[in-house]
Amino acid sequence: SGAILSTYQRTRIEDVCARLGLTSLSYMWRMSDQRRVLDSVLDDGGIDAVLVRTACPPGLTPRRHLGRSLRELRDSGELD
């Protein structure tokens, strides 16, 4: 899963996996420097992630941020 610090996210993913008979792997769980994790995933991982949902107002807002890549948001300073 992509859960890093949120126990809620991690346990929700684990519950879904358990119902499906799958094992949840949370390799990034409790990595303290979220910015370093994001930079590593975007720069070294070759991943082009696009924001498709947000539930963290007032930080990210649907009208302004949905459909944009995380790399674009990071590089523009909107994730700081």
Contacts in CASP RR format, 6 or more apart in sequence:
PFRMAT RR
TARGET T0000
AUTHOR 0000-0000-0000
METHOD contacts of the structure
MODEL  1
SGAILSTYQRTRIEDVCARLGLTSLSYMWRMSDQRRVLDSVLDDGGIDAV
LVRTACPPGLTPRRHLGRSLRELRDSGELD
1 9 0 8 1.000
1 10 0 8 1.000
1 13 0 8 1.000
1 14 0 8 1.000
1 24 0 8 1.000
1 25 0 8 1.000
1 26 0 8 1.000
2 9 0 8 1.000
2 13 0 8 1.000
2 26 0 8 1.000
2 28 0 8 1.000
3 9 0 8 1.000
3 10 0 8 1.000
3 13 0 8 1.000
3 26 0 8 1.000
3 28 0 8 1.000
3 29 0 8 1.000
4 28 0 8 1.000
4 29 0 8 1.000
4 30 0 8 1.000
4 31 0 8 1.000
4 34 0 8 1.000
4 37 0 8 1.000
5 30 0 8 1.000
5 34 0 8 1.000
10 24 0 8 1.000
10 26 0 8 1.000
10 29 0 8 1.000
13 24 0 8 1.000
13 26 0 8 1.000
14 24 0 8 1.000
17 23 0 8 1.000
17 24 0 8 1.000
18 24 0 8 1.000
28 37 0 8 1.000
31 37 0 8 1.000
38 70 0 8 1.000
38 74 0 8 1.000
38 79 0 8 1.000
39 74 0 8 1.000
41 47 0 8 1.000
41 49 0 8 1.000
42 49 0 8 1.000
42 70 0 8 1.000
42 71 0 8 1.000
42 74 0 8 1.000
48 69 0 8 1.000
48 71 0 8 1.000
49 69 0 8 1.000
49 70 0 8 1.000
49 71 0 8 1.000
50 67 0 8 1.000
50 68 0 8 1.000
50 69 0 8 1.000
50 70 0 8 1.000
51 60 0 8 1.000
51 65 0 8 1.000
51 66 0 8 1.000
51 67 0 8 1.000
51 68 0 8 1.000
51 69 0 8 1.000
51 70 0 8 1.000
51 73 0 8 1.000
52 66 0 8 1.000
52 67 0 8 1.000
53 66 0 8 1.000
54 60 0 8 1.000
54 61 0 8 1.000
54 62 0 8 1.000
54 65 0 8 1.000
54 66 0 8 1.000
65 73 0 8 1.000
65 78 0 8 1.000
70 79 0 8 1.000
73 79 0 8 1.000
END
